[in-house]
C-alpha cells in the first residue's frame, strides 16, 4: 500500500483486540484499538479516512448500534461487522442498511485483511470526490484556469502580473489547452476590462475575408461591400484583441498587422484615412513560432514584435495531477446541463483518466466528461471493488479496441483516411466503432485554415 490505511478496531475482548492489532499492523495497516464503542465515537469524525471494524456483541453500545451512529455521522464510512454464528442474520440486515461487510467468527486473517483493503479503496475514492468538490467550491482562483499543480499556480500568477503591464502577449500551447481562456483572463484582470474583448481565429477565415474582418471597410470598397463595416481591430480599441492560430495568418495580412502594431493606426479598406487605435494584442499559436522550422511562413519581424511577453500553457499530460479536478468540474457542469445526477469518480474511471495522454487536452477531457454524464462510457459505471482490475473477456476486448482506435486517431491527428488505413478496417465499420465507443474524432483533429 502506497498510503498507510488507518483501521479503527473495536472489541471488548482484550486478547482478541491485541491479536488482531498485531495481525493488521503486520499487514501494513495503522491500527486504532478501542475497548468499547463510546471510546471510538469520541474519536471518529466525518473526515476519518480509514475503515471501521467492530465486534457485534459488546456491552452498553453494541456493534449494530455503533454502526447506526456512524452511519448517521457519515453514510459513506465503511463499517465491517465481526459476528458470531448467531448474529449472521442481523449482520446481513445491517449490510442491507449500508454496512460494508460482515465476517463470521472464526475467520482467517486474510479474510479480514482483504475486506479492509477493499473498504479502504472505497473510502479513498469517497474522500477524493469530496476533496475535488470542495476544491471547486472554495477556490475561486482556480476558475476558469483550473489546476492546483505548481505549473498552473505559476501560470495564474504570471497572468495576474502581466495583466496590467499593457504589453502585447504571445500565448503558446497545443490545441485545446485553453489559450483563449488565458487571453480572456489577461483582459478581465487588466484595466482594459471595461473595453471589448474581441477574438478572431485566423485559421478559420479565408484570405479574401480576413483583411476585411481585421481592418474593416468602407461602403463600395469591393464587390458586395454595400455598407461600412468596423473591423475587429477598431472594435477592440480600448480593450483587447485576441488573434488565435496566428501562425495561419496570410503573409499579406501579416505585413499590415505589423504596421498596426508599430503605429497603432489602421487604414480600413476603401479609404486613405488613418484611425488611431488603443489596443492590446494577445496572439496565440499552437506551434513554436520561435523555431524557424515550425514558424514556416510566419514573418520573423512580426514574431519579434509580438514576442514582448510569451506565456506557455502546458498540455494535460504534463500536469496529470490536475486531471481529476478538471474532470470533476466538467462532469458537474455536464450533469447540470443534462439535468442528471453527477456520477462518482470510480477507480476504473480514475485509471482511465490518468492513463490516457489526452492529445486534445482540456477540450477532449470536457467532451469525455459529457459522455460520462450521459452514461455513454463503460468505464464510468464499473463499480469499485475487489475485482475492478479483472475484466471479463468481451469487456477487455472492447476496451482494447477503443484504445487502438484512440491511438490511431492521435497518431494521424484525427485524419479519417489515414486512421482507417492504419486500422485496416472499412470506413463504415470505423464510424460504427466510433459511435459504439463514444469516441469524438474532432478531439484528435488539428484545425487547418478553412475548417
N, C-alpha and C positions, 0 to 999 in steps of 0.2 A: 504493500500500500504506500502510495506516494505521500499522502497526508494521513497522519495517525487518527483513527476514529475513536471517539470517546464513547464508552458504554456505561450507562448508569445501571448497576446491577443491584436489585433489591431482593433480599431473602433474610428471614429472621433466624435461619439456621446458620450459626457461626461457621461450622465446619464446611458446609456446602458453599457458603458465600466465599470463604477464603480459597477453597479448592477451585471454584470457578474463576475467581480473580486471577489466580496463577495461570490457569489454562488460557484465559483470554489475553493476558499480558504476554505469554509466550507466543501467541498467535499475532502479536503486533498491535493490540488494542491498548488504549489508555482507559483504565477502569476506575469508576467512581462507585465504591461499595456503600450500600445503605442497609441498616438492620431493620428498618421499618419504613412504611410509606410516608409518614409525616416528615421524616428527615429528608426524603427525596423531594417532596413537594416544596420544601423550603428553599431548595437549591435550583431545581429545574425551572427554566423560564422559556418563553416562546422562541427565544433566539438560540436555544440549545441546539447544537449542530450534530449531535450524536444519536444513539439508539438507546431505548429503554428496554431492559429485560427484568421482568418481575415474576416472582412466585405468586401463585393464586392464593394459596392457603396461608394467611398471615393474620395475627390478632389485630383488633381495632379497625384499621382500614385494610381490607384485603386487596388482592391484585386486581380484581374486577372493578372495585370502586376507585382504585388508583388510576386505572385505565380511563374510566369515565371522567375523572377530574382532569387528567392530562389531555384528553380529547377536547374537553371544554376550553382548555387553555390554548391548544394548538391541534387542530384536527389532522394535520399532516405529520405529526410526530410519530415515528414508527415505534410501536409498543409490542414486544414479544412476550407472550404469556407462557410460563412454565407450569405445567399442570400434572396432577396425579391422574390415575386412570378414571377415577370417578368424576373428575372435573371436565372431561373432554367435551361433553355436550354444552356446558356453559362456555367453554373456550370457543367452540365453533360459533355459537351465538354472538360472542364478543367480536369474532372476525367479521361477521355479517354487519356488525355495528361499526367496523373500522379498525379493529386491531390488526396489526401487520401479520402476525404469525402466532402459532402456539406449538409448543414442544412438550410431548408427554414423557414423563419420567418412567423408567430411566432412559437416558438418551446419550449417544456417543458425542464426544466433544466436537467432532467435525460437523455434526448436525447443527449445533448452536453457532459455531463459527460461520458456517455458510449462510445461515439465516441472518446473522448480524451484518455480514458483508453485503448482502442484498439490501437490507434495510438502510445501511449507511449510504449506498449508492442512490437509493431513492431520496434520502434526506439531503444528500449533496445537491441533487437536481432541484429539490424544493427550495433550498436556501439560495441557490444560484438564481433561480427565477425571481425570487423575492428581491434579491440584491439588484438584478437588472432592472426590474420595475421601479425600485426605489431610486436608482441612479438616474433613470429617465425623468422621474417626477421631481427630483430635488436639485438637479444640476442644470440650470438654465444655460450656463456657459457651454454645455455640450451640444446645444442645438443652435443651428442645424448641422454644424460640423461635429457629428457625434464621435466620441472616442476618448478613452482615458489613458491610452499609451503615451509615453513621453513625446513621441514624434507628433502626435496630434495636439498635445498640450502646447508644444513649441510652435506649431502651426498657428493655433489661435492667438498665442501671444504675439507672434510676428505680425499677423494681420491687424491686430489692435494697434501695434506700434507703428505700422506703416500707414494705417488708415488716414490719419490727419497730416501726413507728410506731403500730400498733394503732389505726388510724383507719379509718372506713368509706371505701370507694373506689368511684368510678363509672368504668367502662371503656366507652369509646365506640369503635365500629368497625363497618364493614359486615359483612354476613353472610359467614361463612366466613373471617374474618381471624385467628381464634384467641383470642377473648375468654376462653373457658373455660380455655384453656392459661395465659393470663396470670393469671387468678384462682387457678388451682391453684399457680402459682409463688409468688404472694403468700403462699399458705398454707404451702407447703413451705419457703420461705426465712424464715419467721417463727417466733416462739416458740410459736405455736399448732399447729405441725405434729404434735404428739402428739394433738391433738384431731381431730375428724372434719371432713372437707371435704364439705359437703352441697350438692349442686347441684339447682336446680329451674328448669325452663323455664316461665316464666309464660305464654307464648303457647301452650303445648301442653295446658293444662288448662282445662276449662270453669269458669265462675264458681261453679257449685254444688259443685265439688270443691276448688278452690284453697285456700279458708279451712281446710278440714279438713286438707289437706296441710301447710299452714304452721303452724297453731296447735294441731293435734291435737284430740282429742275424748274425752269420757268415754262409757262404755257407755250406750246409750239416749239419747244427745244428739239423735239424729234417726233417722228410719226407716232401718233397715239397719245402724245402729251397734251391733253386738252386743257389742263389747268395746272396751276403752280403747285409744287409739292415740296414740303420742307423735308430735307434729308435727315438721316439718323444722327449725323454729327451735329447739325444745328439744333435738333430736338434735344440732344444731350447737353447742350450748353448750360452751364451752371450745375451740372450733375456728373454722371459717369457714363462713358461709352465702353461697352464690353464687346470685343471682337473675338468670337470663338473660332477655332480652327483657322487662325490667321495664316497658317502655312499654305492654305488653299487659295489665298487671295491672288488674282491675276497680277502679272508684273506691271501692267499699265496702271492698275489701281494702286499698287504699292508705291509707285512714284508720286502719285497725287496725295496719298496718305502721308508720306514722308514730309511733303511740303506743308501739309496741315499741321503736323506735329511740330515743325520748326517755326512756323509763322503764327500758328493759332488763328488762321483765317481760312475761309472756304470760298470757292467760286462755283456756285451752282451751274449746272448745265444750261446753256442758252443765255448766259449773261456774262458780262465782264466785271460785274460788281464783286468786290471783296467784302466779306462779312466776318467780323471778329467773333470768335467763339471762345468760351471759357469752359474747358472740359478737362477731365482726367480720362486717359485711355488705359483700360485694362485689357490686355490681349492674352489669349490662351492658345497653346499649341499642344498637340499630342505627340509631337516629335521633338527631339533636342535641336533647337534652332542654332545652338552654339556649335554643332557639329556640321562641317561643310558637307559631309556625305548625306546626313539626314535633312539638311536645310534645302537641298536641291535647288529650286528656282526662287528661293526666297532671298530678297536683296540683303546683302550684308550690312549696308548702311542703315536700313530700316531696323534690322535686328539690334544693332548697337544703339539706335535711337530709342527703341522700346525697352531695352535691357537696362533701365536705370535701377530697378529692383526686380529680382527674379525670385519667385516663390514656387517651390516644388511640392506637389501633393502626392504622397506615397500611395502605391496600389494596395489593395486589401491584403495581398499575400505577404506584404512587408509589415503589416500591423494586425496579425491574426487575432491577437487578444481583444481587439475591438469588435470582431465579427459577431459574437453573441449579443453584445449591447446594441449594435446596429440592427441586427436581425430582429431583436425584440421590439425595437422601435417601429420597424417596418411592419412587423406582424400585428402589433396593436393597431397601427393605422389602417392596415388592410381589413382587420376584423371589424373595426368601427365602420369602415366604408361598406363592407358587405353585410353589416348588422348581424354578426355571428360571434360566438364565444371565441376568445383568444386561446389557441392551442398552447399547451405547455411545451417547454423545451425538453424533449426526451433525450435519453442517452444516445439513441440511434441518430436522432436529428442533429444533435451536437457534433457527433462524429462526422456526419455528412458536411456540416458547416466548416469544420476545422480541416478536413482532408482535401476539400476542393480548392483549386487555385484561383477561382473567380476571375477569369480573364476579362469579363465585362464589369468587374469591380462593383461599386455600390449600386449601379443601375441593375446589374444582373442579380445581386442579392435582394434588391427590392422586388424584382419580378418573382424570384423564388419564394419570398415571403408571401406574396399574394397567392401563389399556387398552394402553399401550405395552408393558408387561411381558408381556401376553398376546398381543402381536403383532397387535392389532386396529386400530392406527393406521398408515396407509400412510406417513406422513412419517417414521415411526420406522425404516423399513427401507430407505430410499433410500441408496445408497452415496455417500460423499463423493468427489468427483472433478471433472473439468473441466466436466461438463455438468449438475451438480446443479441449476443455476438454469434449465435448459432442459427443460421437461416436454413429453411428448407430449400431443396434444390431448385424448384421453379423460381422462388423469390431471389435466390442468389444469382441465377442466370439472368433474370430481369435486371437486377442492379448492375451486373457486369455489362450487359448490353447497353444500358443507359450510359454507363461510364465511357464505353468505347465510342459512342456517338458524340458525347460531350468533348472527349479528347480530339476526335477527328474535326469537329466544328472549330475547336480552339486552334488546332494546327493549321487550318485552312481559312482562318479569320471569317468563318461563317459562310464562305462561298459554297453554294449548293452543289454545283457541278464537281468541284474538287473533292468535296466531302463524300459525295456518292461514289466517286472513283476510288477514294481511299477505302471506303467500307465495302465496295464491291456488291452493292445492292441496287435494285431498280428504284427509280425516282418515287413512284407511288408508295413502295414499301418504306422508303426513307421518311416520307411525310406521315405515313401511318404510325411509324415508330415515334416520331416527334410528338404526335398528339397523345399516344399512349403513355409516354414517359413524362409528359408535361414539360418538354424542352422548348424554349423560345429561341429560334435561330438568331433573332436580332440581338440577343445578348452577346453574341460572338462576332457580329459583323462589324467591320470597320467602315465608317461612313466615308463616302467619296463625294466630290462635287457633283451636285445634281440629285443626290439621294433625297 
